[in-house]
Amino acid sequence: VQLVASGGGLVQPGGSLTLSCVASGRNLSALLMAWYRQQPGKKREVVARIEPRGRTEYNDFVQGRFTISRDNAKNTVYLQMNSLKFDDTAEYYCYALNVLTYGHYWGQGIQVTVSS
């Protein structure tokens, strides 16, 4: 499985940004997809995850601001981020876990910078 993420960039506080991650390969319908982020000097942390059948979970810091979704026909997972804060500045990573084989995969990091 290959993951290609896009959509990062610079945004002002309070703004919005949508990240996309396209998966290619086999058994994509068996993939749990997630977004992680890593801030300088900190460990990588999960932002949100979505199971193959659509159940979602969010880290507490999201506080209703982000929405993870998936379009299985397009093999794509999205992270809609609203009300962005300075503290959301990080490198964001797309992640996939095959729930049948437990193989796991990372996409390349993309930078999200929240700055005025």
Helices and strands as residue ranges (DSSP letters): E 2-6, E 9-11, E 17-24, G 28-30, E 31-38, E 45-50, E 56-58, G 60-62, E 66-71, E 76-81, G 86-88, E 90-98, E 104-106, E 110-114
